[in-house]
Amino acid sequence: DDELAEIGYEPDELNMASHCIAGEEMCLKLPFYETVKGTVLYHHERANGTGALGKTSKEVPFTAQLVHMADVVDCHFVLYTLNQETYENLVQWVKEQAGSLFSKECANTFLNAIDYELLSTISGDGCNEVLKELIPDITMDIPTDILKKMSSLFSEITDYKSHFTWRHSLGIAEKAQVMGKFYGYSDELCDKLYIAGALHDIGKLLISNDILEKPGKLTTDEYHKIQNHAMGTWNLLHEIGGLEEITRWAALHHEKLDGSGYPFGLKADSLGKNERLLACLDIYQALVEERPYKAGLSHQEAIDILHKMGNEGQLDDGIINDIDKCFIATNVHSKKSAEPLESIHDKEAWKCPVCGYIYEGELPQDFICPRCEQPRSIFKKI
């Protein structure tokens, strides 16, 4: 939406160099990068050299040409539903663009590989089933150091989705690894904690930005959708072999010891030390990190809020004490204090100390901050 004025093939494609470069830099963290080198960087190049970076089809990988063709075709034609007329127009248009927008080789490859029957099959929601048949079901063993890089990549993608949380996941990943060392864990276990922190909010990729960044009060349905991001993290990770522990630590970061959390409403006897640790670090990081609309709280202010939740039976007080000791010793915390709360409303109002969100009226018992997802218990009356 930021780059294209409307659905369709637009001249603005010429101004997409920045996101091509950013995408290629992200791909450097993939273990198979060398096999796709240049594919993302040059996926907005035209055959005649008038694309985003001014490269002709002879200067870019064929994989980049294929992605470019698929991208442009998908923008230019509405293929979610398909009829014979749309298909014939598509074929004619691809032939007309051969040699200018697309190389003749790429255009011919497309026309030979994708017929009306296949397009009909992948229209609607049929694409997933086709992909399952086309992509081989293989298993790869990924070294931990590469998995850390990949998890960092997904943390960047996740945090980019909302400007409210632009470095949240990476901050938790780093702090989780520091805490692991504080506990004397092995290097492998510390790395697993890092990966869990980096991936804990990956389920947000399934949540609409209209909800994640809604400035006003959320509806009950929108609250439930916000909460669904934790289940989304579980669903995305739990089928990946070897990530069983990481999946639990990542997906259960909104569970509370008293059973008031989500997605499963687990209680203390079902939550291990590292699930409890991620839950504490998620809130701690949200409190101390700076965001576009607030300064970070001081370490002590954040610890005080965590202890309040611990006293209410939601968080593990022992782990909160450890976080206090660890981050004082390592100086990993914000030195800025939050802005003082001011009484600015005649009627009852509550303010989230994490993001500054203000709720007017009586605060519901099951309230969750629509901006930063913090629980009702940390809100302060103003």
N, C-alpha and C positions, 0 to 999 in steps of 0.2 A: 504493500500500500504506500510506503514511503517513496518507492522508486518508480512505480508506474501510476500514472494519473487515473487510469481506469483499466478494467480487464480488456486485454487486447494488445496487439503488437504496437508499441509506441516508439517514436524517435528517442525517447528517454533511455533506451537501451544503450545509447552511445555514452551515457553518463554513469555507467555502472562499474567503472574500473575499481573504485574503492572497495566495494563489497567482494569483487573477484579476488583482489589482493588479500583482504582479510580472511576470506574463505580458504585460500591456499595456505596461509600461515597456520590456520587451524588444522588443516590436513597434515601438516608436518608431524603432528602428534599421533598419527595413525600408523600401526605397525606395517601396513602394506603400502605406505606412501609412494615408494619408488615405482610401484606398478600403476599408479594413477597420477604421477607427477605432471603438473600442468593442466590437468583436466578441469579443475575448478577455476584456476587462474585465467584460462582462455575460453571459458564457456559462454562469453558474450562477444566472440570474434566472428566477423562475417567473412565469407569466402573472398570478397574483393578487397579486404583490408580496411574497411570503414567502421569496424567495430570498436569496442570499448578501449582496447589497447593498440589498435591499429595493425594487427597481425593478419596476414592472409591465411587461407586454409593450408598452404604449403608450409607455414611456419608453426602450426599448432598440432598437438596430438589429435589423432582421429577420434579418440575417446571424448575430447573436448567438443569436437564437431557434433558428435552424436548427442551429447547432453544439451548443446545449444539448440539443435534441431528439435529435440523433445520439448525443451523449455518454451521455445517460441511457438511451436505448434499448439501446445497446451494453452498458451495465453491467447493465441489468435482465434482458436476455435473452441466452442463450448462442447466438450465431448462427454460430459457426464451422462447425457442422453444422446443417442445417435440415430440418424435416419440416412437413407440412401443419398438424399440431396446434399446433406452436410459432408458426407464422405466424398462424393464426386467433386464438390467445391474444394475440399482439402487436397485431393490428388492434383487437381488443376493448379492450385496455388503453389504447391511444392514444386511442380514442374516449371512454373514461371519463375520461381526464386532460385532455381538451380543455376549455379555459376556466379550469382551475386550475393544473395543472403547465405546460401548453402553451397558447398562444393557439389559438383555433379556426382561424385562418388557417394557422398553422404545422402544426397537426395535419392539416388537410385537404390541405395541400401535400405532406406526408409520405405520406399514404395514396394520393394520386393519382399520386405519382411513383415510389413503391417498391412493386412487387407481388411476388408469390411467385416469379415467374420471375427477377426481378432479384436478389432476396435469395439465391436458389439459386446464381446465377452468381457472386456476390461472396463466397459462403461459402468456407471453406477458404483457399486461396491465390489464388483467382480475382480478388480485388480489384484487384491490380496491373494485370492485363490490361484490366479495365473502366476503370480510371483512365486508362490510356494512350489508350483510345478516346474518353473523355469530355473530357479536358483537351487543348486545342489545342497543337500543337507549334509554339511561337513562339520567336524569338530576340530578346533584349533586350540593348542595350549599356548596361552599368551603369558610371557614372563611378567612378573610383578611390576618391574620398572616400566614396561610398556603399558601395562594396565593402568598404572598411576597416571601416565601421560594421557591415555584415552579418557580416564575419568575426569581429569582436569579440563579436557576439551569439552566434555558434556556439562561440566559445571559452568564453563563460560557461556555455553549455549543457553543453559537454563537461566542463569542470572541475567543474561542479555534480554531475556523475554520481558523483564520488568525493570524499569529504571529505578524502582524503589529498592531493589536488592542486587545491585550491579556487581557486588563482590562477596555476597553472603556465603555461597557454597564453598568457595575456595578458602574463605576465612575459617569456616568450620573444619574443613579438611586439614588445614595447617594446625589448628588448635587441637584437633583430635590426635594428630600424630605427636604433638608436644606432650599431651596428656599421657599417651602410651609410653613415651620415654620416661615421664615422671613416675609411672607405675612400675617401671623396670621391665616392660614387655619386650619380647624379641623384636628384631627389626621387621620380620615378616608380619607380625601382629600389628605393629605400628603402621606399616604400610596399608594393611587392611582397614585400619581405622581411618586413614587418610582417604582411601577410596570410598568408604561408606559416607564420610562427610561430603566428599565431592559429589556423590550421586544422590544424596538424601532427598533433594527436591526435584529430581528428574521427572517426577510425575506432573510437575507444573507445565510441562510441555503439552499436556493433554487438556489444560485449562485455558479458556478464552481470556485474552488480555482485557476484554471489556469487563470481566469480573475481577481479575487480578489488580487492575488499576482503577476500579470504579471509585470515584471520589466520595460518593454519597453512601447512604445506608444500604446494606445488602438485604435482599429478600431472603426468606427462609430457604428457598430453592438454591439461591446463589451461595448461601452459607454451606449447604450440603456439597455443592460443586467444589468450593474451595477445599473442604475437608477431603474430597475425593482425590486430591493430589497425592496424599500419603498412600492410598490404595493403588493409585497409578504407579507410584514408585515400586510397590510390591509386585504388581502385575508385570512391570517391565523387566524386573531383575530376577524374580524367583525361579524362572525356567532356565537360567544360565548356570550350567554346571560349574561347581567350584565357588560360587558366590553365595552359598547358603548363609554363612555367618554375616557377610557384608549386607545381604538383603535384609536380614532382621534388624541389624543396627541402623541401617539407612531408613527403612520403611516405618519403623516404630518410633520415630523421633517425636511424635506428638502424643504418644501414650503417656498416661499419668498413673502414679502408684495407687491412687484411689479409684481407678477405673473410669475416670471422667474424660479420658483422652480418646483418640481415634487413630487408625481406622477400626481397630478390633475391640476397643474398650477393655484392654487387658489390665490386670491389677498387679500389685507388687510381686506376688509369687510367680508370675509368668514373665517378668522382666528381669533380664540379667544385667550385670554390671555395665556392659558396653551399650546396651540399649538405653539404660538410665543416663549414661555419660553423654550420648548424642542428644538426648532430650534436654539436658542441662546446657550443653554447649550451643544448641540451636537458639535458645533464649538468650544466653550470655552474649553470643555474637551479634544478635539483633539489637541488643541493648548498647553495646560499646561501639558498634560500627557507625561511621558517618554515612548519612544518606543525603540526597539532594535537598530534603526538607528539614533536616535536623542534624545537630552535632551529636557525636557519640557521648553516652553517659560515661562517667568515670568508672574505673574498676570497682571501687567501693560501692557506688550507687547501684551498679549491676548486681553485685553480690548481695546487697541488702534486699533487692527485689527477689532474687532467687531464694534467699532464706525465708522470705515471707511465704513463697510458694511451698517451700519445704515444710514450714510450720503448719501449713494447711493440708499436708499429706499428699501433695502432688509430685514433688521432686525428692530426690535422695539427698538428705542433708550432709551425709558423709562425703559424697562426691562434690557437693557445693563447696565444702571446706577444702577439698583437694584442689579444686579450680582456683580458689582464693590463694592457696599457698603456691601453686604452680605459676600462675600468671603474675603474681607479685614478684616472684623470684626471677622469672624470665622477662619481665617488663613487657609482656604481650598484652597490652590493653590500651584503650584510649585514655588520654590525659585530659580530655575536654569534659566539661560538665554540661549537663543538659540545661536548656534555658529554663528559668524558674516558671512554675505554673502560676498563671494569673486567673483571678476570678473575673471572667468576662461575660458571663451569662446571668441573667436574672433567675432563670429556672435551673433546675438540677442539670449538671453536665459532668461528664467524665472524660479524662484525657489519657491516651495511651502514652506511657513514658518512652516507648520504643520509637514510635514514628510520629507522634504528635496528633494523631487522629482524635477528634472530639466527637463524643456521642451525647446528644441532648435527650433528657428524659430519664426515666428509670431504666437502669441497665439490666437487661435480661440475664438470668442465671446461666444460660448456655451461650452467652455472647462471645464471639470471637472477632478480634480486630479485622476489619475488611482489608486493611493495607498490609499488615505484617503478621497476621494470624495468631497474635498473642492472646492468651486467655483473659477472661474477665477479671480474674483475681489480681492482676498487676495494674489495672486501671486506677487512676487517682481522681478523686472527686475535686472539681474546681468550682 
